[in-house]
Amino acid sequence: MPVNDPDQPRRADPPREGVVALVRQLIGGVVQLARLEIAHGRQEIGQMVAEVRTGAVLGGIAAAVFLLALLTLDLAIVLGLVALFEAVPDLVEVIIIVAAFAALAVVLAIAGGGSLLTNPITWIGLLVVAAIFAVPAYLGFTAAWLTALFVLVLQLAIGGLLVYRAIQHFRIGPPEETIASVKEDIAWVKRLLRRG
């Protein structure tokens, strides 16, 4: 058995960390984990925003192309209706106009979930607009501009309904992955604290 020599330096025992040091490390780890989760959440939201931005740009380009196509179709519809209104009797014009607004009411009921048609102002508005076009048609006054205005009103109503429905579907949600990860981290810390 070796004898301790007083001239030789004594070997130090490995330092033992106390509870306070362990708690400091735990708190430091939790703070670092929280920072990482916040960074992950920012990254996830940034990716969602980038996807929405890309979709909006592509949607804008597609809307411009469809607008050009609709302008051509609109011109064809207006010219076709002018020719039709010139060829049919006045009463038939009135029936066509009333049928168009009835079809618009059905489209509003289907696409709007029925909520738009439960409002009496909607019905009064539809009747007034139908009368604005039906009365001159019944009296034999069917100028091309009136037919074009008739088509414009129908298109604006349908376009407004489509915008209303599109806004309902255009939503950005919370960062689901980050929320789930934070919940797991909290559960992990709770389990760790119960053991300690």
Secondary structure, 3 states (H helix, E strand, C coil): CCCCCCCCCCCCCCCCCCHHHHHHHHHHHHHHHHHHHHHHHHHHHHHHHHHHHHHHHHHHHHHHHHHHHHHHHHHHHHHHHHHHHHHCCHHHHHHHHHHHHHHHHHHHHHHCCCCCCCCHHHHHHHHHHHHHHHHHHHCCCCCHHHHHHHHHHHHHHHHHHHHHHHHHHCCCCCCHHHHHHHHHHHHHHHHHHHHC
